[in-house]
Amino acid sequence: MSDSDLARIKRTALNEPLLRSLFIRENSHVTALIVNIQLPGLDETKENAEVISFTRNIVHNIEAQYPGTKTYLTGNVMMNNAFPEATKADLKTLIPLSFGVMMLLLTWLVGGVIGTLATTLVFALSIAGALGIAGFIGFPMTAVSASAPTIILTVAIANCVHVLISFLYGMGHKLSKTGALEESLRINLQPIAIASGTTAIGFLSLNFSEVPPFQHLGNIVAIGVVISFLLSVTLLPAVIAVLPVRAPKPRATDDAIMLRFGNFVVRCRRQLLWATTIGIVVLVANLPRNELNDVFLHWFSESIQFRSDTDFVLDNLTGLYTIEFSLRAEDSGGISEPNFLNEVEEFSNWLRAQHGVRHVRTITDIMKRLNRNLHGDDPTMYQLPKEREQAAQYLLLYEMSLPYGLDLNNQINVDKSSVRVTATLDVLSTNEILAFRESSAGWLRSHAKHIDALPASGAIVMFANIASRNIRAMLIGTTIALVLISIILVAAFRSARIGFTSLLPNLAPAAMGFGVWGIFVGEVGLSLSIVMSVTLGIVIDDTVHFLSKYLRARRELGLNSPDAVRYAFKTVGRALLITSVILTASFLILGLSNFAHNSAFGVLTAVVIGLALITDFLFLPPLLMKIDSGELHPKPDPT
């Protein structure tokens, strides 16, 4: 072709509404091939993978045959494949990294090769058992549930640390190995059982989620938590009892540091109670700064091929998000009615004028082009037909001229009573999509008298609604979990006052964490809608262990409230610090995930755990001394 032929073709293409901003842009250096895939639906995981493999093979052959051509793959099929790709990437990197970091922290903070090996055995078997049972039940491994091993590992280590710290403390203070193990289990069995039970309840509350992968995550972790509890009070002590363990030298500095800290808390209890209360109120006050928002393309890191390919398409060709409108006429064949077509045309033009709309595919563009073609390509006739019969004949003529597979069945239903209008959008946030859907529905209600429009639909609309629906569902789940946990705490501590008081430092960290998130991030998406339920069970661990030692000092030793706080810091403070460091490090590792759901969840959970430690060290003890100031006498030793 000559240069003038090519210029004419380019001009024609750029002026065609069905091509412009969908298949071609002004600089004409990129075009698209759009393939609609209809899977059999028998096993979509394998079917989708087969489509991906076949398509990538085509791309490889094209690029080998035409070295100057670069092909990018995007769309729903590729996005569905991005989820397992992100899962595999996380399993290859996060799990080994978590194991390595946890082993180093355990060896450094706890000490003792035997204890470290025994703990490794416990969390390895807990993970293997949970995944094995999940596989037997039929839970799939998804990008969300891929974080389950890291969470199970963390909780299992926390249980083991409390047993080990108390055991090594007893060995260092001249107890025999058997005596140290017995004493460790005696003082830790109840708090570990309570902490494991509340953690399992927190994760089981994810069954209220409307997102199946979150349900699978909750069930897998709950199973792993139960297994880790059983192993930490059976297998761990058994391994330690059988293998040789040397009595560690008493580290007076550890006890001294915690005792000095306890003295500081007791001495400054009034100031700390006021300061921490003000801090809690200030952070919780920032919670409303969070906006419910999500951008599902940003769920994947740029290291995932789907994300980088899609970014290129967005920058150089068209949008990825599509929103669909089903516009119904008053009767069969009614889409040829001039009034209906005029309103569809007005709606299409309104859509094109909206922020974020890249392209609108509508039957009226085809009708106008046909009208012009059948009037000798007269530019003035680029308009809709004036009569119903004329429009119907245009459609019949056009469909008869199309080759097989290129008819209009994807835009018009069989009895010609409905048309489909598709708007291709930029990458918009959840709120922007919902606002766009609402404004389009409002326009149709106000201006379209001959159109019976269904609500806008499409995958993007589903994603935009699911976060808000999930938050509502998780509020119910969290409430039920809170009631169950309250009953457990009241029964375990044999005191309604202590049990309900403990809820405040258990609930505050999550609310404070969202306040911190509101200050620095300000957007809450689907992944963060489960944080409250999950952290509720985890952060109770610190509170339960501190309270169990405090109540032991009050009830068994007859200490007054300030001395009981000192005792709790001396006996369990170091263990709480170590477990919190391990928990925070583990969830921060999860923050390195290629899947934004896991990374945001990991970071916020780590923040909540850090705030929980601060709350239990600086807020809970002054609160206990405030409400529990009465004198107690030690109970007689039953032995």
Residue pairs with C-beta under 8 A, 6 or more apart in sequence:
1 9
10 28
13 19
13 20
13 23
13 24
13 28
14 20
14 24
14 26
14 28
16 369
17 360
17 365
18 361
18 365
18 366
20 359
21 318
21 358
21 359
21 424
22 32
22 318
22 358
22 359
22 361
22 424
23 31
23 32
23 34
23 317
23 318
24 30
24 31
24 317
25 316
25 317
25 318
29 316
30 316
30 317
31 317
32 313
32 317
32 318
34 75
36 410
37 51
37 77
39 47
39 48
39 51
40 47
41 47
44 80
45 84
45 140
48 77
48 80
48 81
49 81
49 84
51 77
52 77
52 78
52 81
55 73
55 77
56 73
59 71
59 73
62 69
62 71
63 69
63 70
63 71
72 309
72 310
72 312
72 313
73 305
73 306
73 309
74 306
74 309
74 310
74 313
74 320
75 320
76 459
78 306
78 309
78 310
79 306
81 306
82 300
82 304
82 305
82 306
82 307
83 142
83 143
83 595
84 142
84 143
85 304
85 305
85 306
86 143
86 146
86 300
86 301
86 304
86 593
86 594
86 595
87 141
87 142
87 143
87 146
87 595
89 303
89 304
89 594
90 143
90 146
90 147
90 593
90 594
90 595
90 598
91 141
91 146
93 592
94 146
94 147
94 150
94 589
94 590
94 592
94 593
95 149
95 150
97 589
97 592
98 149
98 150
98 153
98 154
98 586
98 589
98 590
99 153
101 585
101 586
101 589
102 123
102 153
102 154
102 157
102 582
102 585
102 586
103 116
103 120
105 578
105 581
105 582
105 585
106 115
106 116
106 119
106 157
106 161
106 582
107 113
107 116
109 578
109 581
109 582
110 116
110 161
110 164
110 165
110 168
110 578
111 168
111 248
112 164
112 168
112 245
112 248
114 239
114 240
114 243
114 244
114 245
115 160
115 164
115 167
115 168
115 240
115 245
117 239
118 160
118 235
118 236
118 239
118 240
118 243
119 156
119 157
119 160
119 161
119 164
119 236
121 235
121 236
121 239
122 156
122 159
122 160
122 228
122 231
122 232
122 235
122 236
123 152
123 153
123 156
123 157
123 160
123 228
125 227
125 231
125 235
126 152
126 153
126 156
126 224
126 225
126 227
126 228
126 231
127 149
127 152
127 153
127 156
127 224
129 223
129 224
129 227
130 148
130 149
130 152
130 220
130 221
130 223
130 224
130 227
131 141
131 148
131 149
131 220
133 223
134 145
134 148
134 216
134 219
134 220
134 223
137 219
139 145
139 216
139 219
139 220
140 216
142 213
142 216
143 213
143 595
143 597
143 598
144 211
144 213
144 214
144 216
144 217
144 595
144 597
144 598
145 213
145 216
145 217
145 220
146 595
146 598
147 217
147 590
147 593
147 598
147 601
147 602
148 217
148 220
148 221
148 224
150 586
150 587
150 589
150 590
151 221
151 224
151 586
151 587
151 590
152 220
152 221
152 224
152 225
152 228
153 586
154 582
154 583
154 586
154 587
155 196
155 199
155 221
155 224
155 225
155 228
155 538
156 224
156 225
156 228
156 231
156 232
157 579
157 582
157 586
158 195
158 541
158 579
158 582
158 583
159 192
159 195
159 196
159 228
159 229
159 232
160 232
160 236
161 575
161 578
161 579
161 582
162 188
162 191
162 192
162 545
162 572
162 575
162 579
163 184
163 185
163 188
163 192
163 232
163 233
163 236
163 237
164 184
164 236
165 572
165 574
165 575
165 578
166 180
166 183
166 184
166 187
166 188
166 571
166 575
167 180
167 181
167 184
167 237
167 240
168 180
168 248
169 180
169 571
170 179
170 180
170 181
170 183
170 184
171 177
171 180
171 245
171 247
171 248
172 247
172 248
172 249
172 250
172 251
173 250
175 183
177 240
177 241
177 245
178 241
181 237
181 240
181 241
184 237
185 233
185 237
187 548
187 549
187 552
187 571
188 545
189 233
190 492
190 548
191 544
191 545
191 548
192 229
192 232
192 233
193 229
193 233
194 488
194 489
194 492
194 540
194 544
194 548
195 540
195 541
195 544
195 545
196 225
196 226
196 228
196 229
197 488
198 485
198 488
198 489
198 536
198 537
198 540
198 541
198 544
199 225
199 537
199 538
199 540
199 541
200 222
200 225
200 226
200 537
201 481
201 484
201 485
201 488
201 537
202 481
202 485
202 533
202 534
202 535
202 536
202 537
202 538
203 217
203 218
203 219
203 221
203 222
203 225
203 533
203 534
203 537
204 218
204 219
204 222
204 481
205 218
205 474
205 477
205 478
205 480
205 481
205 533
205 536
206 214
206 215
206 217
206 218
206 219
206 474
206 477
206 530
206 533
206 534
207 215
207 218
207 219
207 477
208 473
208 474
208 476
208 477
208 480
209 215
209 218
209 470
209 473
209 474
209 477
209 529
209 530
210 466
210 469
210 470
210 473
211 466
211 470
211 526
214 470
214 530
218 530
218 533
218 534
254 574
255 570
258 569
258 570
258 573
258 574
259 566
259 569
259 570
261 569
261 573
261 617
262 565
262 566
262 568
262 569
262 570
262 573
262 621
263 566
265 272
265 565
265 569
265 617
265 618
265 621
265 622
266 562
266 565
266 566
266 621
266 625
269 562
269 621
269 622
269 625
269 626
270 622
272 618
272 619
272 621
272 622
273 619
273 622
273 623
273 626
275 618
276 614
276 615
276 618
276 619
276 622
277 619
279 512
280 508
280 511
280 512
280 615
280 619
282 515
283 511
283 512
283 515
283 516
283 611
284 508
284 511
284 512
284 515
285 515
286 515
286 516
286 518
286 519
287 511
287 514
287 515
287 518
288 518
289 515
289 518
289 519
289 522
290 514
290 517
290 518
290 521
290 522
290 523
290 524
291 431
291 522
291 523
291 524
292 430
292 431
292 467
292 468
292 471
292 523
292 524
292 525
293 429
293 430
293 431
293 523
293 524
293 525
294 429
294 430
294 463
294 464
294 467
294 523
294 525
294 526
295 427
295 428
295 429
295 430
295 525
296 460
296 463
297 307
297 310
297 320
297 427
298 427
298 596
299 595
299 596
299 597
300 306
300 307
300 594
300 595
300 596
301 307
301 593
301 594
301 595
301 596
301 599
302 308
302 311
303 594
304 594
310 320
313 320
314 320
314 426
314 427
318 358
318 359
318 424
319 356
319 358
319 359
319 424
319 425
319 426
319 427
320 424
320 427
321 424
321 425
321 426
321 427
321 428
321 433
321 458
321 460
322 422
322 423
322 424
322 425
322 458
322 459
322 460
323 422
323 423
323 425
323 433
323 436
323 437
323 440
323 456
323 457
323 458
323 460
323 461
324 420
324 421
324 422
324 456
324 457
324 458
325 347
325 420
325 421
325 422
325 423
325 440
325 453
325 454
325 456
326 418
326 419
326 420
326 453
326 454
326 457
327 344
327 347
327 418
327 419
327 420
327 421
327 448
327 451
327 452
327 453
328 417
328 418
328 451
328 452
328 453
328 454
329 335
329 337
329 340
329 416
329 417
329 418
329 419
329 450
329 451
329 452
330 337
330 340
330 450
330 452
331 417
332 415
332 416
332 417
333 392
333 415
333 416
333 417
334 340
334 416
334 417
335 341
335 363
335 412
335 416
335 417
335 418
335 419
336 385
336 388
336 389
336 391
336 392
336 395
336 416
337 388
337 391
337 450
338 384
338 385
338 386
338 387
338 388
338 391
339 449
339 450
340 450
340 451
341 363
341 364
341 367
341 384
341 385
341 391
342 384
343 447
343 448
343 449
343 450
343 451
344 362
344 363
344 364
344 419
344 421
344 451
345 362
345 364
345 384
346 447
346 448
347 421
347 443
347 444
347 447
347 448
347 451
348 360
348 362
348 364
348 365
348 421
350 443
350 447
351 357
351 360
351 421
351 423
351 440
352 360
354 436
354 439
354 440
356 425
356 426
356 428
356 432
356 436
357 423
357 424
357 425
357 426
358 424
358 425
358 426
359 423
359 424
360 421
360 422
360 423
360 424
361 411
361 421
361 422
361 424
362 419
362 421
362 422
363 408
363 411
363 412
363 419
363 421
364 384
366 398
366 408
367 384
367 385
367 391
367 394
367 395
368 382
368 383
368 384
369 382
370 394
370 397
370 398
371 381
371 382
371 383
371 384
371 385
371 394
372 378
372 379
372 381
372 382
372 383
374 394
375 381
384 391
385 391
385 394
392 416
395 408
395 412
395 416
398 408
399 407
399 408
402 408
410 420
411 419
411 420
412 418
412 419
412 420
425 433
425 436
425 460
428 436
429 523
430 463
430 464
430 467
430 468
430 525
433 460
433 461
433 464
434 464
434 465
437 455
437 456
437 461
437 464
440 456
441 453
441 455
441 456
444 451
444 453
463 526
466 526
467 525
467 526
467 529
470 526
470 529
470 530
471 529
474 529
474 530
474 532
474 533
477 533
478 532
478 533
478 536
481 533
481 536
481 537
482 503
482 507
482 536
485 503
485 506
485 536
485 537
485 540
486 499
486 500
486 503
489 498
489 499
489 500
489 502
489 503
489 540
489 544
490 496
490 499
490 500
491 499
492 499
492 544
493 499
493 502
493 547
493 551
495 551
497 627
497 628
498 547
498 551
498 628
501 623
501 624
501 627
502 540
502 543
502 544
502 547
502 620
504 623
505 543
505 612
505 615
505 616
505 619
505 620
505 623
506 536
506 539
506 540
506 543
506 612
507 536
508 611
508 615
508 619
509 535
509 539
509 608
509 609
509 611
509 612
509 615
510 531
510 532
510 535
510 536
510 539
510 608
512 608
512 611
512 615
513 531
513 535
513 604
513 605
513 607
513 608
513 611
514 524
514 528
514 531
514 532
514 604
516 607
516 611
517 524
517 528
517 604
517 607
525 596
525 597
525 600
526 597
527 596
527 597
527 598
527 600
527 601
528 600
528 601
528 604
530 601
531 601
531 604
531 605
531 608
534 601
534 605
535 605
535 608
535 609
535 612
538 583
538 605
538 609
538 612
539 608
539 609
539 612
541 579
542 576
542 579
542 580
542 612
542 613
542 616
543 612
543 616
543 620
545 572
545 575
545 576
546 568
546 572
546 576
546 616
546 620
546 621
547 568
547 620
547 624
548 572
549 567
549 568
549 571
549 572
550 564
550 565
550 567
550 568
550 624
551 564
552 567
553 559
553 563
553 564
553 567
553 568
554 561
554 564
554 628
554 632
555 632
555 634
555 635
556 634
556 635
557 564
557 567
557 634
558 632
558 633
558 634
559 567
559 632
560 629
560 631
560 632
561 624
561 625
561 628
561 629
561 630
562 625
564 624
565 621
565 624
565 625
568 621
569 621
573 617
576 613
576 616
576 617
577 613
580 609
580 610
580 612
580 613
583 606
583 609
584 606
584 609
584 610
587 602
587 603
587 605
587 606
587 609
588 602
588 603
588 606
589 602
590 598
590 599
590 601
590 602
590 605
591 599
591 600
591 602
591 603
591 606
592 599
592 602
593 599
593 602
